[in-house]
């Protein structure tokens, strides 16, 4: 069993629209560049974990092998909602941690430009009478009856619920969170959108689900990200530059919903995220106060606010005060979503979990250019997918 597991090489493509590239093209670009970044080759990999949600049954891992090298290694194809990329990384991490192999590759890829995921799916017209059938019997769709099943609406409700419980939220507050992330994106050349918005522009844009307007929603786009992971023992045999740029995975955690007495209609994104954060801090031997930056799952501006609390970046109920303090800004005490977040960087679902790790790793290596968080040594990457799955990785800078 490996003492530690490290990220040796990592890469993300520029997120955006790629009409002339398919998922295999994008996955291969990310994978080959991650291998090149780590100074290794495909024949040195002992496992491949590949994530793709929209084509979950297509065997993206085997398709990718045909592009970058078929070496007979085990391939794990994973699909786990918005936590797909983080799950792929955890699969490769576990294979190395267990001692099954000393090096592995994780990839996440998605094509979502033009997918229209901001809107709900089409439904057949309701009949005058309703006949229960199938496994769920008397359970009917709730969309438009007692709530919503669309992601903008769900996360709008979650943000509003937080405001009702703790106070201090407003339409303008959520717009200012989005303003922060769009401002951060102007320094990220790999973001799908690199445009600064004023608060007024954000508030007066198209309303998707109050209080989330269009700029406050994650951007559907195409993209891929990949990471090479290596055991502690193997890393020690590599050259000094590879050791210097390696990033330690101090904690890798994946959680799902625990059973609880709760509303069965509105998804609970809070409990499993808080559980994942607690486990990650304990395994890494650090606390929120030790973090130098965070990339969290801001699929909507409302989500970012509640995850300040869920990741324990602030006291319980203190997310508004945390934001108002300026802490999550790039020049604040604990920068959050320096990449521009999902609202600007983009959200090709299966790529996001590894892309968030790429952003943190790039800062820990001191290679983030104009957006570099100086002296960054510890960072946290977080994703959550409804259904539900939450991935948290805590990363530490190499001491080599």
KETOR-557478 format. One record per residue (C-alpha): z, x, y; residue number from 1. Coordinates in steps of 0.001 Angstrom, whole numbers, plus 500000, padded with zeros to 6 digits. Example, Ala and Ser with C-alpha at 12.3 -4.5 7.8 and 13.67 -1.06 7.14 Angstrom:
2
{up->507800	east->512300	north->495500	pos->1}
{up->507140	east->513670	north->498940	pos->2}
% end
This chain:
400
{up->500000	east->500000	north->500000	pos->1}
{up->498960	east->501401	north->503383	pos->2}
{up->501720	east->502161	north->505881	pos->3}
{up->499558	east->501245	north->508870	pos->4}
{up->496098	east->499801	north->509423	pos->5}
{up->493956	east->500919	north->512350	pos->6}
{up->490832	east->499756	north->514126	pos->7}
{up->488499	east->502726	north->513857	pos->8}
{up->485378	east->501219	north->515400	pos->9}
{up->484758	east->497963	north->517248	pos->10}
{up->481918	east->496311	north->519146	pos->11}
{up->480909	east->493029	north->520715	pos->12}
{up->477421	east->492050	north->521796	pos->13}
{up->476886	east->490733	north->525269	pos->14}
{up->477534	east->487005	north->524992	pos->15}
{up->474798	east->484689	north->526248	pos->16}
{up->471578	east->483042	north->525104	pos->17}
{up->469425	east->484730	north->522450	pos->18}
{up->466506	east->482427	north->521606	pos->19}
{up->464687	east->485239	north->519764	pos->20}
{up->467654	east->486352	north->517627	pos->21}
{up->469349	east->484541	north->514764	pos->22}
{up->472898	east->484922	north->513440	pos->23}
{up->471929	east->487779	north->511112	pos->24}
{up->470300	east->489710	north->513958	pos->25}
{up->473399	east->489357	north->516140	pos->26}
{up->475816	east->490114	north->513295	pos->27}
{up->473844	east->493221	north->512349	pos->28}
{up->473839	east->494454	north->515955	pos->29}
{up->477625	east->494098	north->516175	pos->30}
{up->478279	east->495570	north->512719	pos->31}
{up->476042	east->498615	north->513110	pos->32}
{up->477486	east->499389	north->516518	pos->33}
{up->481051	east->499038	north->515229	pos->34}
{up->480226	east->501474	north->512423	pos->35}
{up->478625	east->503837	north->514927	pos->36}
{up->481622	east->503513	north->517250	pos->37}
{up->483905	east->504515	north->514390	pos->38}
{up->481686	east->507391	north->513278	pos->39}
{up->481268	east->505977	north->509770	pos->40}
{up->478582	east->504296	north->507676	pos->41}
{up->478219	east->501128	north->505639	pos->42}
{up->478460	east->503049	north->502346	pos->43}
{up->482059	east->503983	north->503270	pos->44}
{up->483127	east->500325	north->503539	pos->45}
{up->485093	east->498899	north->500623	pos->46}
{up->485091	east->495273	north->501775	pos->47}
{up->483154	east->493019	north->504137	pos->48}
{up->484686	east->489912	north->505705	pos->49}
{up->482153	east->487796	north->507588	pos->50}
{up->482898	east->484760	north->509719	pos->51}
{up->480463	east->482037	north->510773	pos->52}
{up->481400	east->478418	north->511412	pos->53}
{up->478175	east->476533	north->512123	pos->54}
{up->476524	east->477927	north->508980	pos->55}
{up->479639	east->478143	north->506852	pos->56}
{up->477791	east->477524	north->503589	pos->57}
{up->474965	east->479973	north->504247	pos->58}
{up->476679	east->483141	north->502998	pos->59}
{up->476392	east->485091	north->506225	pos->60}
{up->478072	east->488125	north->504648	pos->61}
{up->475428	east->488496	north->501947	pos->62}
{up->472651	east->487914	north->504481	pos->63}
{up->474159	east->490600	north->506682	pos->64}
{up->474298	east->493058	north->503766	pos->65}
{up->470539	east->492778	north->503366	pos->66}
{up->470196	east->494030	north->506933	pos->67}
{up->472802	east->496793	north->507020	pos->68}
{up->473199	east->497888	north->503403	pos->69}
{up->473832	east->496315	north->500013	pos->70}
{up->476474	east->498457	north->498360	pos->71}
{up->477937	east->496013	north->495861	pos->72}
{up->481274	east->495614	north->497645	pos->73}
{up->483192	east->492324	north->497714	pos->74}
{up->482152	east->489957	north->500500	pos->75}
{up->484394	east->487232	north->501857	pos->76}
{up->482706	east->484498	north->503893	pos->77}
{up->485245	east->482728	north->506081	pos->78}
{up->485224	east->479629	north->508279	pos->79}
{up->488451	east->478679	north->510029	pos->80}
{up->487561	east->476779	north->513210	pos->81}
{up->488015	east->478869	north->516374	pos->82}
{up->490209	east->481284	north->514406	pos->83}
{up->487274	east->482287	north->512180	pos->84}
{up->486833	east->485774	north->513664	pos->85}
{up->490557	east->486494	north->513593	pos->86}
{up->490628	east->485333	north->509973	pos->87}
{up->487781	east->487683	north->509035	pos->88}
{up->489649	east->490563	north->510657	pos->89}
{up->492822	east->489617	north->508800	pos->90}
{up->490960	east->489545	north->505465	pos->91}
{up->489709	east->493103	north->506019	pos->92}
{up->493164	east->494115	north->507237	pos->93}
{up->494825	east->492717	north->504095	pos->94}
{up->492362	east->494496	north->501799	pos->95}
{up->493209	east->497824	north->503443	pos->96}
{up->496927	east->497075	north->503754	pos->97}
{up->497153	east->496235	north->500050	pos->98}
{up->495556	east->499518	north->499067	pos->99}
{up->492471	east->497882	north->497542	pos->100}
{up->490265	east->500005	north->499815	pos->101}
{up->490791	east->502501	north->502586	pos->102}
{up->488132	east->501125	north->504919	pos->103}
{up->486634	east->497696	north->505611	pos->104}
{up->484369	east->495806	north->507992	pos->105}
{up->485003	east->492439	north->509673	pos->106}
{up->482287	east->490506	north->511516	pos->107}
{up->482201	east->487212	north->513405	pos->108}
{up->478971	east->485640	north->514650	pos->109}
{up->477812	east->482331	north->516098	pos->110}
{up->474831	east->480778	north->517849	pos->111}
{up->476013	east->477988	north->520120	pos->112}
{up->473845	east->478056	north->523244	pos->113}
{up->472582	east->474535	north->523825	pos->114}
{up->474862	east->473123	north->521134	pos->115}
{up->476424	east->470619	north->523518	pos->116}
{up->479935	east->470867	north->522089	pos->117}
{up->481467	east->469639	north->525340	pos->118}
{up->480437	east->466128	north->524372	pos->119}
{up->481552	east->464036	north->521459	pos->120}
{up->479438	east->463420	north->518392	pos->121}
{up->477316	east->460292	north->518104	pos->122}
{up->478870	east->457331	north->516332	pos->123}
{up->477293	east->454328	north->514708	pos->124}
{up->477777	east->451113	north->516598	pos->125}
{up->480976	east->449357	north->515567	pos->126}
{up->480520	east->446243	north->513491	pos->127}
{up->482347	east->443022	north->514373	pos->128}
{up->484490	east->443524	north->511307	pos->129}
{up->485797	east->446781	north->509866	pos->130}
{up->486184	east->447455	north->506167	pos->131}
{up->488481	east->450352	north->505182	pos->132}
{up->486928	east->452665	north->502644	pos->133}
{up->487211	east->456150	north->501262	pos->134}
{up->490099	east->458528	north->501086	pos->135}
{up->491588	east->457628	north->504451	pos->136}
{up->491562	east->453908	north->503790	pos->137}
{up->493054	east->452173	north->506795	pos->138}
{up->492702	east->455174	north->509126	pos->139}
{up->490015	east->454498	north->511736	pos->140}
{up->488447	east->456936	north->514223	pos->141}
{up->490571	east->457111	north->517366	pos->142}
{up->487909	east->458288	north->519802	pos->143}
{up->487754	east->455880	north->522686	pos->144}
{up->490418	east->453593	north->521249	pos->145}
{up->493777	east->455271	north->521663	pos->146}
{up->492670	east->458714	north->522784	pos->147}
{up->489911	east->461186	north->522120	pos->148}
{up->488659	east->463434	north->519367	pos->149}
{up->486587	east->465658	north->521672	pos->150}
{up->487955	east->469109	north->522492	pos->151}
{up->487866	east->468764	north->526301	pos->152}
{up->489836	east->465551	north->526047	pos->153}
{up->492338	east->466877	north->523525	pos->154}
{up->493168	east->469931	north->525595	pos->155}
{up->493221	east->467897	north->528795	pos->156}
{up->495887	east->465718	north->527202	pos->157}
{up->497830	east->468776	north->526075	pos->158}
{up->497884	east->470195	north->529591	pos->159}
{up->498875	east->466876	north->531116	pos->160}
{up->501628	east->466462	north->528537	pos->161}
{up->503037	east->469870	north->529515	pos->162}
{up->503055	east->468796	north->533151	pos->163}
{up->504834	east->465542	north->532366	pos->164}
{up->507457	east->467403	north->530361	pos->165}
{up->508185	east->470301	north->532698	pos->166}
{up->506622	east->469385	north->536054	pos->167}
{up->504770	east->471510	north->538567	pos->168}
{up->501208	east->471027	north->537316	pos->169}
{up->498361	east->469633	north->539398	pos->170}
{up->494589	east->469436	north->539364	pos->171}
{up->494500	east->472326	north->541826	pos->172}
{up->496818	east->474475	north->539698	pos->173}
{up->494517	east->474231	north->536689	pos->174}
{up->491534	east->474990	north->538937	pos->175}
{up->493293	east->478125	north->540181	pos->176}
{up->493756	east->479319	north->536585	pos->177}
{up->490011	east->478955	north->536135	pos->178}
{up->489381	east->480694	north->539470	pos->179}
{up->491377	east->483696	north->538187	pos->180}
{up->489358	east->484011	north->535005	pos->181}
{up->485988	east->483664	north->536704	pos->182}
{up->487045	east->486357	north->539191	pos->183}
{up->487982	east->488627	north->536269	pos->184}
{up->484560	east->488082	north->534688	pos->185}
{up->482751	east->489738	north->537591	pos->186}
{up->483968	east->493093	north->536228	pos->187}
{up->482896	east->492423	north->532633	pos->188}
{up->479249	east->493297	north->531960	pos->189}
{up->479389	east->491679	north->528501	pos->190}
{up->480540	east->488264	north->529746	pos->191}
{up->478064	east->485412	north->529436	pos->192}
{up->478756	east->484450	north->533062	pos->193}
{up->479837	east->486864	north->535782	pos->194}
{up->480170	east->484517	north->538738	pos->195}
{up->483099	east->484022	north->541056	pos->196}
{up->484015	east->480413	north->541898	pos->197}
{up->486215	east->479104	north->544688	pos->198}
{up->488907	east->476564	north->543886	pos->199}
{up->486946	east->473914	north->545805	pos->200}
{up->483795	east->474638	north->543811	pos->201}
{up->485723	east->474309	north->540572	pos->202}
{up->487455	east->471085	north->541584	pos->203}
{up->484241	east->469482	north->542858	pos->204}
{up->482097	east->470364	north->539849	pos->205}
{up->481270	east->467888	north->537078	pos->206}
{up->484416	east->466327	north->535619	pos->207}
{up->484453	east->466697	north->531840	pos->208}
{up->487952	east->465446	north->530978	pos->209}
{up->490544	east->465315	north->533728	pos->210}
{up->491781	east->467762	north->534845	pos->211}
{up->489106	east->469996	north->533265	pos->212}
{up->485862	east->470245	north->535213	pos->213}
{up->482846	east->472104	north->533868	pos->214}
{up->483860	east->475619	north->535063	pos->215}
{up->487284	east->475043	north->533454	pos->216}
{up->485710	east->474654	north->529988	pos->217}
{up->484742	east->477396	north->527562	pos->218}
{up->481098	east->478378	north->527668	pos->219}
{up->478961	east->477686	north->524605	pos->220}
{up->476820	east->480735	north->523895	pos->221}
{up->475532	east->483132	north->521251	pos->222}
{up->477242	east->486365	north->520265	pos->223}
{up->478847	east->488548	north->517642	pos->224}
{up->481683	east->491023	north->517312	pos->225}
{up->482682	east->493423	north->514534	pos->226}
{up->485500	east->495809	north->513693	pos->227}
{up->485983	east->498648	north->511193	pos->228}
{up->489536	east->498951	north->509885	pos->229}
{up->490989	east->502002	north->508162	pos->230}
{up->494191	east->502969	north->506388	pos->231}
{up->496702	east->505364	north->507879	pos->232}
{up->496129	east->507901	north->505104	pos->233}
{up->492341	east->507854	north->505514	pos->234}
{up->492571	east->508093	north->509303	pos->235}
{up->494569	east->511315	north->508992	pos->236}
{up->491589	east->512942	north->507227	pos->237}
{up->489159	east->512143	north->510045	pos->238}
{up->488386	east->514253	north->513081	pos->239}
{up->490689	east->514345	north->516148	pos->240}
{up->488410	east->512217	north->518336	pos->241}
{up->488316	east->509427	north->515756	pos->242}
{up->492119	east->509542	north->515536	pos->243}
{up->492485	east->509543	north->519320	pos->244}
{up->490344	east->506417	north->519760	pos->245}
{up->491874	east->504511	north->516830	pos->246}
{up->493922	east->501440	north->517725	pos->247}
{up->496883	east->500487	north->515563	pos->248}
{up->497106	east->496902	north->514294	pos->249}
{up->500858	east->496576	north->514734	pos->250}
{up->500809	east->492944	north->513596	pos->251}
{up->498228	east->490604	north->512075	pos->252}
{up->499378	east->487000	north->511705	pos->253}
{up->497671	east->483761	north->510717	pos->254}
{up->499502	east->480428	north->510787	pos->255}
{up->498806	east->476749	north->510193	pos->256}
{up->500690	east->473616	north->511152	pos->257}
{up->504125	east->473203	north->509599	pos->258}
{up->505245	east->469728	north->508665	pos->259}
{up->507134	east->468080	north->511495	pos->260}
{up->508112	east->464666	north->512750	pos->261}
{up->505447	east->464297	north->515407	pos->262}
{up->502516	east->462348	north->516750	pos->263}
{up->499766	east->462252	north->514136	pos->264}
{up->497040	east->461533	north->516693	pos->265}
{up->497343	east->464263	north->519322	pos->266}
{up->497006	east->467737	north->517724	pos->267}
{up->499942	east->470057	north->518284	pos->268}
{up->498595	east->473437	north->519405	pos->269}
{up->502040	east->474609	north->520407	pos->270}
{up->504133	east->474938	north->517247	pos->271}
{up->501779	east->477041	north->515139	pos->272}
{up->501026	east->479318	north->518125	pos->273}
{up->504716	east->479849	north->518847	pos->274}
{up->505332	east->480518	north->515141	pos->275}
{up->502487	east->483049	north->515055	pos->276}
{up->503794	east->484798	north->518169	pos->277}
{up->507334	east->485018	north->516790	pos->278}
{up->506100	east->486517	north->513528	pos->279}
{up->503816	east->488971	north->515334	pos->280}
{up->506540	east->490248	north->517673	pos->281}
{up->508898	east->490694	north->514744	pos->282}
{up->506362	east->492581	north->512604	pos->283}
{up->505265	east->494804	north->515486	pos->284}
{up->508819	east->495491	north->516635	pos->285}
{up->507967	east->494566	north->520213	pos->286}
{up->508597	east->491657	north->522560	pos->287}
{up->506542	east->489902	north->525236	pos->288}
{up->508111	east->492243	north->527800	pos->289}
{up->506401	east->495193	north->526071	pos->290}
{up->502875	east->493817	north->526471	pos->291}
{up->500482	east->495366	north->528978	pos->292}
{up->497749	east->492728	north->528639	pos->293}
{up->496942	east->489540	north->526739	pos->294}
{up->493683	east->487901	north->525692	pos->295}
{up->494546	east->484310	north->524843	pos->296}
{up->492485	east->481318	north->523800	pos->297}
{up->491673	east->479641	north->527112	pos->298}
{up->489145	east->477209	north->525673	pos->299}
{up->490083	east->475108	north->528706	pos->300}
{up->492130	east->475875	north->531817	pos->301}
{up->494828	east->473521	north->530549	pos->302}
{up->495076	east->475516	north->527307	pos->303}
{up->495783	east->478767	north->529127	pos->304}
{up->498804	east->477291	north->530867	pos->305}
{up->500472	east->475995	north->527706	pos->306}
{up->499803	east->479238	north->525829	pos->307}
{up->501709	east->481247	north->528449	pos->308}
{up->504684	east->479341	north->527095	pos->309}
{up->503661	east->479336	north->523423	pos->310}
{up->503214	east->483118	north->523391	pos->311}
{up->506567	east->483442	north->525138	pos->312}
{up->505101	east->485259	north->528119	pos->313}
{up->507542	east->483175	north->530148	pos->314}
{up->510715	east->481200	north->529539	pos->315}
{up->510313	east->477812	north->527855	pos->316}
{up->508932	east->475380	north->530413	pos->317}
{up->508223	east->478222	north->532830	pos->318}
{up->504435	east->478493	north->532576	pos->319}
{up->503791	east->477195	north->536095	pos->320}
{up->506260	east->479645	north->537638	pos->321}
{up->504715	east->482442	north->535558	pos->322}
{up->501284	east->481673	north->536951	pos->323}
{up->502521	east->481212	north->540504	pos->324}
{up->504199	east->484628	north->540346	pos->325}
{up->500764	east->486235	north->540051	pos->326}
{up->501741	east->487901	north->536752	pos->327}
{up->498591	east->486902	north->534799	pos->328}
{up->496161	east->488270	north->537399	pos->329}
{up->494450	east->491592	north->536736	pos->330}
{up->496770	east->493347	north->539198	pos->331}
{up->499825	east->491355	north->538096	pos->332}
{up->502787	east->492208	north->535889	pos->333}
{up->501118	east->490904	north->532679	pos->334}
{up->497346	east->490464	north->533030	pos->335}
{up->495888	east->487606	north->531001	pos->336}
{up->492202	east->487257	north->530123	pos->337}
{up->490960	east->490251	north->532080	pos->338}
{up->487654	east->489769	north->530231	pos->339}
{up->487103	east->486485	north->532049	pos->340}
{up->488365	east->484514	north->529089	pos->341}
{up->486415	east->481960	north->527139	pos->342}
{up->485560	east->480125	north->530358	pos->343}
{up->483440	east->483080	north->531536	pos->344}
{up->483068	east->485594	north->528709	pos->345}
{up->481912	east->482727	north->526522	pos->346}
{up->482983	east->481228	north->523225	pos->347}
{up->480622	east->481795	north->520278	pos->348}
{up->483296	east->480398	north->517993	pos->349}
{up->483381	east->482786	north->515040	pos->350}
{up->482937	east->485852	north->517256	pos->351}
{up->485798	east->485062	north->519632	pos->352}
{up->488713	east->486266	north->517504	pos->353}
{up->487253	east->489759	north->517130	pos->354}
{up->485904	east->489782	north->520696	pos->355}
{up->489428	east->489228	north->522028	pos->356}
{up->490610	east->492173	north->519910	pos->357}
{up->487693	east->494224	north->521260	pos->358}
{up->488782	east->493551	north->524836	pos->359}
{up->492369	east->494607	north->524213	pos->360}
{up->491283	east->497652	north->522185	pos->361}
{up->488935	east->498776	north->524943	pos->362}
{up->491806	east->498835	north->527442	pos->363}
{up->494111	east->500640	north->525029	pos->364}
{up->491411	east->503293	north->524614	pos->365}
{up->491094	east->503587	north->528399	pos->366}
{up->487410	east->502640	north->528210	pos->367}
{up->487318	east->499348	north->530145	pos->368}
{up->485712	east->500726	north->533285	pos->369}
{up->486278	east->498851	north->536529	pos->370}
{up->488524	east->496253	north->534904	pos->371}
{up->490739	east->498834	north->533147	pos->372}
{up->494455	east->498051	north->533034	pos->373}
{up->495859	east->501478	north->533775	pos->374}
{up->498282	east->502915	north->531268	pos->375}
{up->497838	east->500039	north->528802	pos->376}
{up->499589	east->500844	north->525524	pos->377}
{up->500317	east->497468	north->523868	pos->378}
{up->498251	east->494286	north->523928	pos->379}
{up->498052	east->490889	north->522227	pos->380}
{up->494979	east->488912	north->521149	pos->381}
{up->495301	east->485199	north->520339	pos->382}
{up->493000	east->482445	north->519106	pos->383}
{up->493581	east->478919	north->517892	pos->384}
{up->491340	east->476452	north->516114	pos->385}
{up->492193	east->472809	north->515671	pos->386}
{up->492629	east->471659	north->512165	pos->387}
{up->494678	east->473915	north->512652	pos->388}
{up->494767	east->477724	north->512486	pos->389}
{up->496226	east->480316	north->514842	pos->390}
{up->495602	east->484055	north->514739	pos->391}
{up->497653	east->486622	north->516659	pos->392}
{up->497062	east->490384	north->516593	pos->393}
{up->499277	east->492895	north->518376	pos->394}
{up->497559	east->496193	north->519027	pos->395}
{up->498959	east->499577	north->520046	pos->396}
{up->497348	east->502638	north->521566	pos->397}
{up->497093	east->505738	north->519409	pos->398}
{up->499596	east->508492	north->520126	pos->399}
{up->497141	east->511132	north->518871	pos->400}
% end
